[in-house]
Amino acid sequence: MSKSNRKIRKVELDGREYYGYELDKAVYGIRKRLYAETEEELQQKIRQADNDRFQSLLNGLPSKPTLKNYAELYFKYNIGTVSVTELKAEILLVKNAVYGSAIDIDVRNLTHEKLQEFYETLSEKYHGDDIERLHEILKKIFVVAERTGVNVPDLENWQVPDKQDEKIQKDVLTEYELKVLLDTCLTVHKQNMWGIIFSLYTGIKFSEVMKIRNSDFHFKEQFVLSKNCLVPMSDECMNWLEQMIPEKAFSGQKNQKEYVTKLYNNPEQRKIFVKGWLEQNPDELFFTNRNGNPVRYDTATKLLRSVVSQCGLSKNITLILLHKSFIAKEIKNGVSKKELRKRYGYCDGHRFS
């Protein structure tokens, strides 16, 4: 039975006492309740319900028994049994670490030797805690594979290789990881998060983002001045700023909520408002906390770590890594190193490793 935080409890129905249990939600959020006169009978019903749930998935078994396909079967099996946030974190960790790796093969051909080599390579990229977390997920995936009749290595008593140097840092985030991180940050409704979001949109170092003033924004030309350099802003970044500025302008003013809502729904009126608001106080710092002060670096770091944990990325991600990862993404997408030096104020001799 999938692990659940719900417990067997006694309930009264029609004047009689029964043992009851609330099953995990199905895919569409429908929850089923089980009842029995004895606890033993109820336990049997719970096991049967879990087996029925798993058997319903077997109709969609993949034609190729690769580790990736069994991982996806495991994730389908857990829809509704764990929180959405936790499940997304597991999916991202497995997708980045396992899919396309040396062990993403026919699970019947996996050996402890191959897994050993995989973990040793993994230690070059991930923190020890992340490797332990991945190991626990792989054990569960292997259990699912075994339930379909496939022989796989026993990971229950198999030990992960010793943790490597905890100071090992991941080089850069992939473009996909940057997107996942940005999407997660956008769901956090905290003003302290805005500087991190802007750094993800533009690639500007967080420390430089904190120095940006209202007059540095040029919405018509779609760029922002940072270190006297013209940094382009994407359409997505512009749209986010135009929706965020009214919220910033009327922060704490409950009577303005209806007006802000109208601005959200009227793009042209919103553009006019944003332009006027930025021109009213050109010398004010733009990215501040609710007290009007720049967000402290350590505060932003703690907030970033919290979000990183939500989306299942390596715990070694830092604010400066966002800047490096953005540059790596731009180089991969064809932006010249000369253009990037010009954009972020690096000297001509600066080398992008």
N, C-alpha and C positions, 0 to 999 in steps of 0.2 A: 504493500500500500504506500502511496506517495506520502511523504511526511507532511503533516498538517498541524497547525496550532490549535485546531478544534479538538474537543475531548468528548468522550462518551458521558452523557449526563442523564439523570432521571427526569422524566416528564410525566405529566398527568393528562390523560386523554379519556374523556367520557367517564370520569370518576375512577379510572384504573391507572396504575402506575406502570410505566414502560421505561425501557432504556432507549435513548435516542442518540442519533449521530447525524451531523450535517455534512454531507459530502462536499468536496471542493466544487467550485463553479465549473460548469461545462463551458465550451467555447463561446456560446452566446450568452453567458452570464446566468444561465438557469441553474438554480441550486436544488439538489434533491436531498430529502431527509429520509433516514432509515429508522425503523422502530422495531423492537423485539421485546419479548417478555423476559428474556434472560440476557445477561451480558455476553455469554458464550455464543448464543444464537445471533446476537447483533454483530459480534466479531466476524462470524462466518459470512453474514450478509455484506459487511464492509469489504472483506477479501474478494467476494464474488463480484461486487460492484467495480472494484479496482481491476479485476481480471477482464470484465466485460468492456471496461474503458480501453484497456490495452488491446484486446482482440479487435475492437472496432478500427484501430489504427493499422492493423496488419493487412487490411485490404489495399492499403496504399504503399505497401513495401516497395522500395526501389528495385529496379532490375539489376543494378550493380551494387554489390555489398561493400561499398567504400566507406571509410570512416566518416567522411563528410555526410553521406546519406543516412548513416545510423545516428549521427549527431542531430540531424534535422528531425529524425523520427523521435529522438529523445525530447527535443524542444517542443514538438507537437504534443507529446504525451504530458508535458508539464504546463501547457496552457491552462491557466485557471488555478493551478495548484500552488503557484508561487506568485509574488507580486510582479507586475509588469516591469517595474524598474529592475528588479533582481534578474528576471528572465532576459531582458535586453542586455544587461551587463554580461551574463553568461554567454549569450549568442555572440557578442562582439569579441569577447576574449577568445572563444573557440575559433571564430572566423579568422581572426588575425594570426593566431598561433598555429592552428591545425590545418585549415583548408589550404590545399596546395603544397603542404609540407611533405617531408620524407615518409611520414606515417599515414598520409591520406591515401591509402591503398586498400585493396581487398582485406577486410578485417581478419579473414581466415589465414592471411599470410603474415600477420603481425607477430613479432616475437619480443621478448624482453630485451634482447640485444638491440633491436631497432628502436625500441622505446628509450633505452638508455642513451643512444646516440642523439635521439631527438631532444631529450631533456638537457643534455650537455650543450647542444647548440642553442636551445631556448634560453639558457642562463646568460647568454651574451646579450640578450635583448630585454629580458624581464626581471623584475625584482623577485627575490626569493618568495615573498608572500603570494605574489601573483602565480608563481609556478605551483605552489601548494594548492592554491585555489583551482587552477586548471586541472591538477591531478585529481582532485575530488570530483570535478565534473566528468572527467574521462572515466573514472570508476563507475559513475552512474550510467554513462553512455554504454559501457561494456556490459553492464547488467541488462540493459534494454536489448542489446544485441544477443545476449545469451537467451533471453526469453523468446527470441524468434528461432532458436535452435542452432545458432552459429557458435562455433568454438572460438573463444578469444582468450588472450593471456589473462591470468588472474592478477588483478591489480590490488586486491583487498589487502594483502600482506606484503605487497611489493613497495619498497622504500624509494622515494625520490632521491636522486643523487644529492650529495651535500650542497647546501646553498653556497653560491659563489659570493664574491665581494659585494656587500650591500651597497657600495658606492657606485657600482656600474650604472651608467646612465644610458637611456635609450637615445639614439642619434636624433632622429626626427620622426614626427608623426606622418602617416600617409595622408593622402588627400581625403580618403574615406574617413579616417579617424578625425581629421580636422572638421569635417562636416558633422559627424556624430557629436563631437564636443560642442560645436556651435549650436546645433539643434537643441542640445540639452541645456546649454547656458540660456538660450532664449526662453526656456520654460521657467527659469528662476526669476521671480518677480522681486528683485532687489536692486536698488539704485547702485549699490556697490559693484554689481555685476556688469554695468554698462561699459566700463573701461575695458574689461576683458573681452566683451563681445566686439567692441570696436577694433581691438587688437587682432582678433580673429578675422574680422572682415577686411582689414587693410594691411596687416603685417607689421604695423608700427609697434615698436617696443612699448610695453606697458608704462615704463618710466617716462617715455616721451608723450604717450597718450595723456598722462596726467598734467602735461604742460600746455595742452591745446586750449586756446581761448575761443570765444564765440566768433571773433573776427577772422579766425583762421579757416572757417568753413566757406567754401565757394560752391553753393549748390548748383548754380546755373552751369558752371564748367565741370562739375562733379569731381572736385579734388579738395583736399585739406592740406594746409601748410603745417609741416612738422620739421623742425630744424631748418626752416627756410627752404624746404624741398616740397615739391608738388607731389603728393601721394594720391593716386586715383581712388575714387570710391565707386564701387559697383552699384548697379540698380538696386540690388537687394539691400545693400548698406544704406543707400539713400532712403529707400522706403521704410526701413527700420528707424532711421533717425527722424523722419517726418512723423512717425507715429509716436516715437518716444518723447520728442520735445514738448508737445502739449502736456503730456503727463508730468514732465519735469517742471514746466511753467506753472502748473496749478497743483503742485504737490501739497497735500494736506488741506486743500480747499474743497470741501465736500459740495458746496453750492455750485461749483463749476463742473461737476461730473457730467451733467447733461450736455454742456457746451463742448466738452472734450470729446464726448461720444459723437456729436455732430461733425466735429473736425475729422475724426477717424473715417467717417462715411462720406466725406466730401474732399477728395484729393486736391482739387484746385484751391479751395478755401484753406485747406491745411497748408499748402505751399506758401500762400500769402502770409498766413499767421506765422509760420516758421521763420520766414525771411524777416518779418518785422520784429519778432522776438529777439533774434540774433543781433539785429542792428541796434536795439535799445540799450544793450549792455555789452558793447564789443570787447571790453577788456577783461570781462569775467572769465574765470576758468570754467570750461564746459563740463568736464567729467569730475564731479564732486560727490561727496556723500550728502545726506539730508541736511547736514549742518553747514553745507557750503564749503567744506574743506576737501582737499585732494584725498582720495582713498589711499590709506597706508599700504605699502608694499606687502607687509606681512599679513594684513587683513585680506588683501586680494589673493595672496598665496593660499591661505586657509580656505577661502571660498572656492578657488580653483580645485584644490584637493578634494573638496566635498563633491563637486560636480564630476570630477574624474572618477571618483569611486562609484557614482551613480551609473556611468556609462561603460564601466568595465575596462578602462584603459590602465596602462601601467602607472603605478603610484609615483614614478620618478618624473612625471611631467611637471615642468616649471614654467613660469611666465616667460622667461627668455626663450624657452624651447618653442613657444608659439611663434615667435618671430623667425627663428631658424627654420621651422617647419613650413611657414608661409613662403619663405624665400626658396626652399627646396621645391615646393609645389609650383611656383612661378617658373623656375628654371626648367622643370619637367614639361611645363606647358608652353615652352618656347620663348619666354621672356629673356632677353640677353642680360648677361652679368653687368654689362656697362650701364644698361637702363636701371638695374636694381641698385647699383652703386649710387647713381644719380638720384634715384627715388628716396633712398634712406640715408643719404648724406655720408656715404663711405668714400674714402680717398681712392684714387685710381689704382693704387697699389694693393688694395684690399683683396684678399683671396677668399672665395667661397669654397670651402672644402666639401 
